[in-house]
Each structure stands twice: as structure tokens, then as C-alpha cells.
Amino acid sequence: MSTSERRQLKIGYSIWPTGHHRTAWRLPEAVNSGTTDAALLAKSIRTAERGLFDYFFIGNSVKSDPHSTRANGNETFKIEGYTLAGYAAAITERIGVVVTINATYSDPYNTARAIASLDHLTHGRAGLNVITGVAGSHEAAANFSRSAHPDTEDKYDWADEFTDVVYALLGSWEPDWLLDDRATGRFLDPAKGHRIDHEGKFFSVRGPLNVPPPPQGRIPLIHAGTSERSFEYGARYADIRFSPYRGPEWNRRYYDDIKGRLAAHGRDPEHQFILPGFTFFVADTTREARAKYREIQRFTTDEYLPHAVSDFVGIDLSSVKPTERVLDVIDPSALRPTLTGADDLAAAGNTWTIDRYTGNKLWAVELALEAYGGDEAVTFRDLFNYIANFPGNQAPVVGGGREVADWIEQRFEDREIDGVKVFPPYSEYPLEAFVDLVVPELQRRGIFRTEYTTSTLRDHLGLPAAP
Ligand SMILES: Cc1cc2nc3c(=O)[nH]c(=O)nc-3n(C[C@H](O)[C@H](O)[C@H](O)COP(=O)(O)O)c2cc1C
């Protein structure tokens, strides 16, 4: 297979106000002016475009949580997505621009109108990330005149109908609506715009949209979620699934599960991409990268909590001292899978986020040790710092450019992932280092583009032409 025919990585970039690691912003060199700093944004988005990324991803949050103990320094603040998308569109030429909306608190007409407008202003570079909000978390509801966040079934019933209406509106004008007939004075053909006359459980929408049909035809949809309903939603609608990363075994099984659901919807598994968030510590040398990771981990001020370590590993470690070495106490091979089938997992009361595919927490310990470079001297305090700063759905990867590229390539070739969504731990060095040290390695291996040869997000991703 020639280089040009090889399956290609998809790479997104997401900026968090003070980075995606909980304590890295405390570094003297970190730039913490975040997503309200137009100059920082311009520089970083252009860096991602210099790295030929597929898209710039704008995350979202509509809750107010000034006291969050999990918060990164500036995480409480999330600037409004379409506003940032318009700015990103104006300062770039080729990179895709993806906006996140929480469907639960959004209106389909406004959403279709905004994303169609963005698609026009970017000449077909817009993408829509649809999430539903975490069940049981009611902070956002209080900002939207609601008393509670809906449960999983209700919020996905809403999201399904919401998405159908958005895409019906986006398709409500035929492409040949424009007459521009100066002789007769007919500018557009009103017969080409169609009412959608939607009457559903949640929405009543007439249409058509008051924005011309988007250049991409069908705007790529991204989705993240953990429930069975999320998996079904993604199988119907998503072009990209934003996934967790929990180790090779877990992610291979996740990948097969997610892709295996597409055929029932008449979809090609090669046309949906699974991308985990990716936080990394990369430097010119392995030694430097590891030293930086250690330096950042040491900023952790949290009091050592034996129960947090016990929960994380899945065995009782309450009598262990923080100074003891992990490998003196835990034999990772003793944590090998004991549960296999879905029934076993359900009987054991495991939540899928941890154990759905592997039936143990070996992955957690392995990933932590890997982050410290396989260092035999990793103590329980180090492990606790890792947990305290754990980016939730990701595994931090630490190393020189070649090692980080090896990590990505191996998981890509093993069909655990189709690419990564780059979440730098802080601004600004890590993104620049990724572009300068990791991207050239990926290009050399023939798994990432060496120039933009396409101009729309659909085409960057290699999605088939819209039906
Ligand atoms: C990998 C991953 C990343 C996510 N990122 C965000 C995010 O940036 N903003 C957000 O509001 N929710 C985010 N979520 C939450 C989900 O989008 C979703 O709203 C939540 O998981 C509830 O859906 P569920 O009940 O299907 O799990 C993320 C979830 C996952 C698994």
C-alpha cells in the first residue's frame, strides 16, 4: 500500500483556559490568560493549523461551578462557543472549526441557523459536537429555568429529536435555490425552500431555515457520552466519537463495540472515527519530558487520601504509607482480568466507565506507571498525585517526539483509535512541541498529511460526499 493510500490519522486540538492538567498552570512558563485572550487564541489556533490538524475543537459547559474541587485553575470559565468559532474562522484558512452544544439546553432552530452560518463563513469547515450533559448534575439546569437535569432516557429522547430537526432544517433548502436573475428580478426560487412541519414530543418547528443550505451539505457531527443511549445516538448520527482512553485492551474492545453498531444503521465503520482526548508531556528528550512531568506532578497540594488510591486500584490499600513503592506492594499481574462477560460485570456492580471491557483496574495502574516512564521508584504519593490530576478520560503520555509518535502510531495500527484530540496540559509550549516534534514523526511514517489537499472539514476527514 502506498503512503497516499494508507489510513490517515485524524487530529483535533482543544484549548482549555489553563490547560488540561490540573496543576500544570502553576509552572512559571505557563500562559494562563486562557480562552478570553484573543492573542493567545490566535497564536494557538494558527499553530494547530500549521500542524495541519483536521479541526479546532471548542468544548462547552453551561454550568456555574466556582467551587469545583476538580477544577483546573481557570476551568470555571468557558467562553461562548459560536463567538469563539467566528473568531477562529476569521483568523484561519483551512482548519475545521467544531462547536460543542449541550442539546439539553439548546433549541434546534437556533442551532441549525448558527452552525449553517458558521459553515458559510468558513467555506465548509464547520463541525457540531452534540453532548447531553451528565445525568444527576443539576447545576446547568438552574441556569436555564429548569429544576433538574433530565435522566438519561429523557435527555437522549430529546437529543434524538433535536438532531433530526437540526438536520432537517439544514436540508430544508435545495442547493439550486439561487436564481440571481437580474433580467426578471427574481433573486431566489422560493419553491426550493421547504417547510419541515415537524411536530414531535419536544419540538414543533415549521421551517425552512432562514440561512442558505450549508456548503458541506451535511455538517460533520461529533459526540461523546458513556451510556448505552449515547452509543446508539453515536451509531445513528456521529461522524466522530470523542472517547476515553483506558489502555490497549479496553480501547480495542471499545473500538470494536462502537464500530460494530454502525452496520445496523447502514453505515460504513470506516466512516466513523474514534478519537480519545490526548494530554501529553513532550520535549526534545525523554529525560526532559519526564522531568517536566515530575515537576508538574509535584505541584499537587491535595492531602494524601488512602481511599482514593484504593478506589483507583480496586484493592484495599488503606494501611499503605504514601512513601512506599507501588511495585513493592502491588503485583500488577495479580490484577489481571477475572471478569469477562457483560453478565459478570453487571453482577459485580461495575460501572462501565471503569470495567465494562476489562473487568479490572489493571489499566489504571499500568497507565500511571507508564506516565512516570516505568520508573520502579514510583511511590503511592506519586500514584495519588497522578489520580488527583487525572484528566478523567485520558492517559497522559510522556516522552520525546518519537516516543509520543510511537504511542499514537501503535494504537492507531492496532485499531484502538483513529486519531487523537490534542489537549495540551498548559499553554503555550506543549502545543508547539506537538506540532514541531510529533507531527513530523507521524508524517514520516505516512500516517498524517504533509499539506492540506482539501478545504472542507468533511473532506479533511475523508467522509463521503453528503447524500
Ligand atoms: C471523552 C468524553 C469527553 C467529554 N467532554 C465533555 C465536554 O467537553 N463538555 C461537556 O459538557 N461534557 C463532556 N462530556 C460528557 C458527555 O458529553 C455527556 O454529556 C455525558 O457523558 C452524559 O452522557 P451519557 O449519559 O451518555 O454519559 C464528555 C464525555 C466523554 C466520555
The ligand as an SDF file (V2000), in Angstrom:
LIG
                    3D

 31 33  0  0  0  0  0  0  0  0999 V2000
  -14.4100   11.5920   26.3630 C   0  0  0  0  0  0  0  0  0  0  0  0
  -15.5270   12.4510   26.8710 C   0  0  0  0  0  0  0  0  0  0  0  0
  -15.3920   13.8260   26.7990 C   0  0  0  0  0  0  0  0  0  0  0  0
  -16.4010   14.6840   27.2290 C   0  0  0  0  0  0  0  0  0  0  0  0
  -16.2460   16.0510   27.1310 N   0  0  0  0  0  0  0  0  0  0  0  0
  -17.2460   16.8870   27.5350 C   0  0  0  0  0  0  0  0  0  0  0  0
  -17.1410   18.3110   27.4150 C   0  0  0  0  0  0  0  0  0  0  0  0
  -16.1370   18.8700   26.9630 O   0  0  0  0  0  0  0  0  0  0  0  0
  -18.1610   19.0810   27.8640 N   0  0  0  0  0  0  0  0  0  0  0  0
  -19.2850   18.5190   28.4020 C   0  0  0  0  0  0  0  0  0  0  0  0
  -20.1960   19.2650   28.7790 O   0  0  0  0  0  0  0  0  0  0  0  0
  -19.4130   17.1830   28.5100 N   0  0  0  0  0  0  0  0  0  0  0  0
  -18.4300   16.3660   28.0900 C   0  0  0  0  0  0  0  0  0  0  0  0
  -18.5620   15.0000   28.2260 N   0  0  0  0  0  0  0  0  0  0  0  0
  -19.7990   14.4950   28.7830 C   0  0  0  0  0  0  0  0  0  0  0  0
  -20.6020   13.8770   27.7050 C   0  0  0  0  0  0  0  0  0  0  0  0
  -20.5250   14.6100   26.5650 O   0  0  0  0  0  0  0  0  0  0  0  0
  -22.0330   13.6120   28.0540 C   0  0  0  0  0  0  0  0  0  0  0  0
  -22.7480   14.7980   28.1490 O   0  0  0  0  0  0  0  0  0  0  0  0
  -22.1180   12.8790   29.3370 C   0  0  0  0  0  0  0  0  0  0  0  0
  -21.1890   11.8400   29.3280 O   0  0  0  0  0  0  0  0  0  0  0  0
  -23.5280   12.3800   29.5450 C   0  0  0  0  0  0  0  0  0  0  0  0
  -23.9030   11.4530   28.5880 O   0  0  0  0  0  0  0  0  0  0  0  0
  -24.0530    9.9540   28.9950 P   0  0  0  0  0  0  0  0  0  0  0  0
  -25.1710    9.9260   29.9900 O   0  0  0  0  0  0  0  0  0  0  0  0
  -24.3700    9.2440   27.7370 O   0  0  0  0  0  0  0  0  0  0  0  0
  -22.7660    9.5440   29.5760 O   0  0  0  0  0  0  0  0  0  0  0  0
  -17.5580   14.1350   27.7870 C   0  0  0  0  0  0  0  0  0  0  0  0
  -17.6920   12.7280   27.8780 C   0  0  0  0  0  0  0  0  0  0  0  0
  -16.7040   11.8930   27.4290 C   0  0  0  0  0  0  0  0  0  0  0  0
  -16.8930   10.4030   27.5240 C   0  0  0  0  0  0  0  0  0  0  0  0
  1  2  1  0
  2  3  1  0
  2 30  2  0
  3  4  2  0
  4  5  1  0
  4 28  1  0
  5  6  2  0
  6  7  1  0
  6 13  1  0
  7  8  2  0
  7  9  1  0
  9 10  1  0
 10 11  2  0
 10 12  1  0
 12 13  2  0
 13 14  1  0
 14 15  1  0
 14 28  1  0
 15 16  1  0
 16 17  1  0
 16 18  1  0
 18 19  1  0
 18 20  1  0
 20 21  1  0
 20 22  1  0
 22 23  1  0
 23 24  1  0
 24 25  2  0
 24 26  1  0
 24 27  1  0
 28 29  2  0
 29 30  1  0
 30 31  1  0
M  END
$$$$
